[in-house]
């Protein structure tokens, strides 16, 4: 066993970026964490040139963001690294919560079958960053290490940046700037932009431990365990025999003292047993907060990920919500940059992801208040719930050891076309799409792999569409903003010039309440934009206009 060694990425002299009159680039991203790298990859997939600056030359140290939720994996599928992430990561669906040594609550993230990806994988952030870097370079993104952006000035038609490097500083301009430089965001502070919320007065110790153990690949959370009385402990299995263990310490703990091996090792021995060999890979102390910027858009500067919003680690909402920020932002930014939509579309990025951030902050705050109660009343409530949960099923629903990340249903988005027809199920306008097993060209496939990057129309049929319907579908595909037609049928059909998705198991029809004629308009980020019970190209075109702020 051995600790992970961070790769060092090569520095490239910025001589090609230095000019007497600053160069103007169409898109610059600041920050080579998971969110910034995802933005750069998505930009390239959208056909945009992108320049990314990071002040470091390695991936992150320690596990950090370790839990990647099903929706994030579906986004990473579209970006092209989910297979590698799932192959290396530890997949899991089951979480267990204990009071002392007794299990009081259990959940399953994916209770029904028929999804390509699991509810979660555990994978150290440095592995994810390595995969994202390789993919970004493969797609032609220009990544510049040891390039620190020290100043940003906003203008009506561009953004000016000053960049410091080992070879000196230079000025450069961008039509658009995406800021993903983390929770402390030097750019946010440099611009004097506000971030408001709540800081929690508690401290937790993270220990990444290399060991061989036969614990199952599940999330285990203890309240008041015998090996760490009166506090809580969280255990996750990661790749390469690395286990993530979080110990609650309390606000009065001395961070520097608690990180010392002579303090950490006895805690681990009490939990694991004195005879189990292990090696410390990384130790850190963290506090946490739930807060966000008032507005994620400031003219041509767009904030994403932890730079825009922060939550406690309970629930794995940090990196997961950051990936969803990028998923929402980049298709909108691409349309604006290509002149296919006005920049009003970017206001909906801010509105929709601010709504999602508020939802994440609410759930994260509730979890944190349950785990670390700060009043006598809330602690009494928490302890009574846990005591009752041992014996009474109704109380187990009240146990909150971190409600885990789920994607936001953007049902109030201005881009949605409201239902005019009756539907059942969860696939309402604004919902992230449910996956389903399908067949395409005689091969087993997954629904979500058939959509993304552009608008698409799903049409459920029992037989091959009429010539009139085909003509309307072809007209949609040939429009100024193309809409890719996808026929959904219970069996294989011959429909020249149009992909056919075979719903052999009927799960698509079930999840989308699909009958012959049912039509869905899907956004490029795999959210539902509109749906109808009968196909007609005219309302689809109107819904596309609405979904791009042109109606």
N, C-alpha and C positions, 0 to 999 in steps of 0.2 A: 504494500500500500504506500502511496505517496501523495503529497499535496499537489493540487493543480498549479501549473506554471503558466502565467499569463503570457501570450504572445506579444511581441513588440512589433508594431506596424511601422513601415518605413516612412520617414519624413521626406517630402519632396519640396525642393526649393520653390518659392512662389514667384520666381522671375517671370513666368508666363502671365502672372496676374498683376504684376507691377506695371504701371504706366503713368506718364505725366498727367494725363487726364484719366481719371479713374475708369476702369472697364465697367461696363454694364452687363450683368448676367440676368437671365430671365427669372431664375429661382435659386435662392440660397437657403440652406437648412443649417441651423446651429445646433450641434449636439449629436454625438454618435452613440447614444444609448439606444435601447430598443425602439423608442418612439421616433427619434430622428432618423434612424436607419430605415425603419419601415416607411417613413415619408419619402425618403430618397428612392427606395425600391418602387414604391407606388408611382412616383413621378416618372420614373423610367418606363414602367408598364403603360403609363398614359401617354408616352411619347414625348415627355418633357426633358430638356437638359437640366441637370441639377448639380450644384456645387455644395458640398457639405464641409463645414469647418468643425474641428474638435480640438480642444486645448491639450488633450492627452495623447498617448501613443499606444495604449493598451486597452483591452476590454476591462470591465469592472472587476473589482476585487470582492470575493465572497459571493455567497448564493444570492443575496438580495431578493429581487423578484423571482420567486421560485415556482409559483403555481400559475399555470396558464390554462384558462378556462376554455370550454368547448367553442365558444364564439371566437375567441382569439385564435384557436387552432384553425377554424374555418377561414379567418382572415389570412393567417399564415399559409393556408392552402393556396389562396389566391396570389399571395406574394411569392410562393414557390419554395418554402422551407419546411412545411408542416410534416412531410414524410420523414425528413431527417430528424426533426425535433421529437416526433413521436417514437421513432426508432431508438433514440438515445434516452429519452425521458422515461419516467415511471408513470404509467397510466393508472388512474384510480377513479372510482365512483363513490366509494363508501367512506363516510366519516363517522367517528364514534366520540362521544363525550362521556367523561367519567367524573364521578364525585368520589373523592378518595380512591378506592379501588373498584368501585361498582359502576358498571355502565348504566347511564340514565337516559341516553338519547342516541339515535342512529339515523342517518339520512343517506339517500341514494340520489346522486346528481342526475343520473339518466335512468329513470325507472322503466322506460319503455325502450324496446329494441328498435333497430332500423336507423341508426345514425352512424356516419362514417367515423366521427371522432368521439373519444371518451369525454366524460364530464370534466376531467382535469388531467393534465400531466404535471409532474414535478420535474423541473429541470433548472439547474443553476443558471443565473442570468448570463454569466460569462460564456456559457455554451451557446445560448441563444444569440448573443451578440456576435460571436464568431460566425455563426451560420448566416446572420443577416449581412455581415460585412462581405462574406464571400459572394452572396447573392447580389448585393449592390454592385460589387466590382464586375461580376459576370454580366450585368445589364448595362455597364458603362457609366455608372455614377462616378463623379469626380470627388473622391474622399481625400481631404487634406488634414493630416495629423499635425499636432503641435502648432496649430493656427488658432490663436486665441482672439476672439472678437472682443475688443476693449471699448468700443463706442459704436452706438447706433443712432442715426438721426433720421427721423421720419419726414418725408416730403409728400406732396399730393400725388406725384406720379412715380415715385421710386423711394428707395431706402438707401441711405449712405452708411457704410460700415468702415471702421478702422480695425485692421487685423495685425496682431503682433506675432512674429515668428522668430526662430533662431537666426534668420538672415535679415532681420529688421522688420519694420512695420510698413504697411501700405494701406491705401484707401481703395475701396471697391464699392460698386453700387449694385442693387438688385431691384428688378421690377416687383418682386414679391419675396418676403422673408418669413420662413417658418421657424419659430423658436421652440426648441425642445431640449433645453439645457438643464433640466432637472429642477428639483424642489427649491433649491436655493437660487436658481435662475439669476445669474449676474445681469443678463439683459433686461429682465423685468425690473430689477432694482435700479439699473442704470437709467431706464426710462421713467423711473419714479411711479410705476404703476402699482395700484393697491392690490392686496390680497387679504381677505378677511376670513375669520372663522375662529375655531377653538383649538387651543393647545392642551393636551391631556397631561396631567402631572403624574406620570408613572414612567418607570424605566424597565426595559426588557433586555435580557442578555441573549444574543444569538450565538450559538455554537454550531459550526459545521464540523461534524465528527466523521472521520473515516473509520469504518468498522464493518465487520461481517455480522449480520443479525438476521434472525428468521422472523422478524415482525412482518405482518402483511403490508402490502402497498395500500395503506389507508391513512386518512388523517385522524390522529388521536389527540384529544384535548382533555387535560385533567384540571379539575378544580380541587384544590386542597389535597394533593396526593401525599402519601406518607413520606415520600422522598423529598418533598419540597412543601412543607405544611404552610397553610394559610395563604398560598399563592397559586398561580396557574402555570401550566406547562403545555407546550405544543410540540408534537413530533411529526415530522414528514420524512419519508424516504425519497432520496434523490438518486441520480445516476452515479455509476462507478463507486458504489458502496459508501456514498456520502449521505449522512443523515443530518437533517436540520432540526435542531432542538432550541426552542425559545423558552427561557425562564423569566417569569415575572419577578422583579426585584423590589418594586416600590420606589416612590419618589425620592426617598432619603438616601438611596444607595449611591455610593461614590463611583462614578463611571470608570475612572482610571484604575481604581483599586479592584473593581469587579472583573475587569478584563484580564487580570494577571492569571497565568496558568495555575498558580497555587490556590486561587479562589475558584477557578472554573472546574478543574479536574475533580475536586471532592464532590461538587454538585453532580457531575456526570457519573462518578462512581456510585453515589447514593442511588441514582436512577437506574443505572445499567448493571450494577454489581461489580465488586472489586476485581473479579477474575476475568472480566471481558476486556481484551486488548482493544485499544482505540488510539487514534491520533487526531489531534486538533488541526484542522485545515484553516479555519478562520474564526475569529471571535470579534464581536462588536456589541456595543450598547446603543440602544435607540430609544428615543421618545417619539411621539407621533402627534399628529394634528389633523383636524378636519377643516379645510378651508379652501377657498378658490378665489380667482380673480373676478372682479365684477364683470368684465367683458373680455372674451377670448380674442376678439378682433380689435385692432387699433390701426385703422387704415389699411396699409399694405403689410402690416406686421400681424402674424397669426400665431397664437400660442397653443401648444398642445402638450398632453401628458402632465407630468408633475410640475412643469413650469406654470401650468394653468390651474391645477387643482391637486390637492393632497388629501389622502385619507389614511386611516390607521391600517396596519397590515392585516387585521383580522377580517377576512372575507376576500382577500386577494383581488382588490379592486384597483390597485395602482397601475401596473403595466397593462392589465387587461383593459381598463378604461382608456389608457393611452393608445392602445392599438385601435380601439373603436373611434377615438378622435381622428386618427389618421384615415381610417376607413371612410369616415364622413367627410373629411376635409378634401382629400386629394382629387376625387372625381369632380367636385365643385370647382376647385382651383384650376383644374385642367380645362374645364369648359370655359372659365373666365379667361384664362391665358390664351386659349385658342380663338377667342372672340365669339364663342357660341352661346354665351350667357353674360349678362351684366354682373358687375361685382356685387349687386344686391344678393346674389346667391350665397356669397360668403357670409352675409349677415345671418343666414339660416344655419350655417355651421356654428356660429357663436351661440345662437338661441337654442339649438337642439342639444349641443354638447354641454351648455350651461345647465339645461334641464337635467341631463344625464348626471352631471356632476352633483347637482343638488340631491338627486335620488341616491347616488352612491354615498354622499356625505351623511344623509339621513340614516341609511342602513348601517354605515360604518359607526356612526355615533351611538346608535342603539346597541350594537355589539360591544363597543368599548365600554359603555356605561354598565352593561351587564357583567363584563369580565372584570372591570376595575371600578366598582361602585365607589362614589366619592361622598356619599351621605349615609347616615345611619339608616334612613328609611330605605334607600335603594339597596343597601347591603342586606338588610333584613328581608326585603322582597326576593333578592337573588338567592339567598340561602334557603328560604322557604320553598321557592320553586325547585331548587335542586333536591331538597329533602323529599318533596312530594313526588318528584320525577322518578325516584327509585321504585315507587310502588304504584303510581297512578299515571296511566297513559296521557290523560288530558294535560298534565303539567309538562310533559316532555316537549310539547309544541312551544312552550314558553322559554325553554332553554336556548340561550343565544350565545354560542361560543364562536360566533363569526358567520353570519349568513353569507354564503359564498357568492362570488361574482356571477351575475346574469346580465345579459344585454338589456339596454333600455328599450322599451316600446315607445317610439316617438309619435304617439297618437295625436299630439297637439301640434305637430309640425305644420308650418304653412305650406309645405310641399305636398301634403296629402290631398287627394281628392276624396271627399267623404262618400261613404257607401250610399247608393241609391236603392240597393237591393238587400234582401235578407240573407245573412250568412251565419253559419255556426263555426266554432273553433277560434283559434288564436291568431289567425293570419289576417289581422285587421290592418288597414292602412297605417303605416308607420312601424309595423312589426318587423323584426329581423326574421328572415325566412327560416322555416324548419327544413332540415335535410330529409332525404328519403332515398332508399335504394331504388334504382331504376335500371333500365337497359337502354343502351344507345348503340345503334349499328350492330346489334346482336351480341354486344358485350355488356357485362355487369358494370354499372357505373353508379355515381351519386348525383343527386339533383344539383347541389350547390356547385359542383364542378362544371356545370353546363352554363352557369350565369356568372356575371361579374365583369367589371370594366366598362360596361355600357348598359343602356336601357334594353330590356327584353320584355316580350309579351308571351305569356303562357296561355295557350288555348286548349282547353280540355275538349276532346271529341270522342265520338263512338265510331266514326267512319271518316274516310278522307274528306277534307274540306271541299266545299264547292268552288267552282272557278271564280265566282265573285269574291268569296272570302280570301282565296289565294291572291287575287289581284289587290285586295285591300292590304293584306299582309306585306306583299311586295312593295306597295306604295309606302308603307310605314318604314320598311327597311331602306328605301331610297330617299327618305326625307333628309332635311338639313341636319337633324339630329336623329341618326338611324336608330330604329327599334328592331332588335333581332327577334324574329318570330320562332317560337318553339311549340310544336304540337305535342300534346300529352294524350296518349291513347292507352287502352288496356291491353292492346296487342300490337304487333308490328304492322305498320302501314307504309305504303309506297306513296310518298308525297314529294315529288321532284322539287329540288331547290329549297327544301325546308327540313331542318332536323326534327326527328320524331323521338320523343322520350316515351319509352314504354313503361307504364306503371303496372308491371306484372303482379306485384304483391298488393296493389291497391292502397299503399300507404300515402301516396301523394293525394289521391282523391279524398282519403280520410282526413289528412292534416289540413288540406286546403278547401275542404267541403266542395270538391270539384265534381260537377256534372257536365254533360254535353253542353257546350256553349259558354261555360264559365271561363272568364278571362281575367288574368292578372297582369298588371303593369309592374315591373320590377325595376328598382333603381340600380345604378351601377355598384352600390355597396350592399346589394342583396337584402334591401329592405323593400317591403311592399309599398308601392306608391298609390295604387288604386286597384279596384276589382269590380267586375260586373257579371251578371248572370247570362248575358248574351253578347256575342262579339259584334263590335261596330268600331271601325277605324276612327271615326270622328271624335268620340269621347276619349279614345286613347291619345290622339294627337293633342287634344285639349289638356289631358292630364300630364302629358310630357311638358307642355308649355308651363303648366302650373308648377311642376316639379323642378323647373329650371328658372323660376321667377320671371317668366315671360308672358304670363297671363294676368 
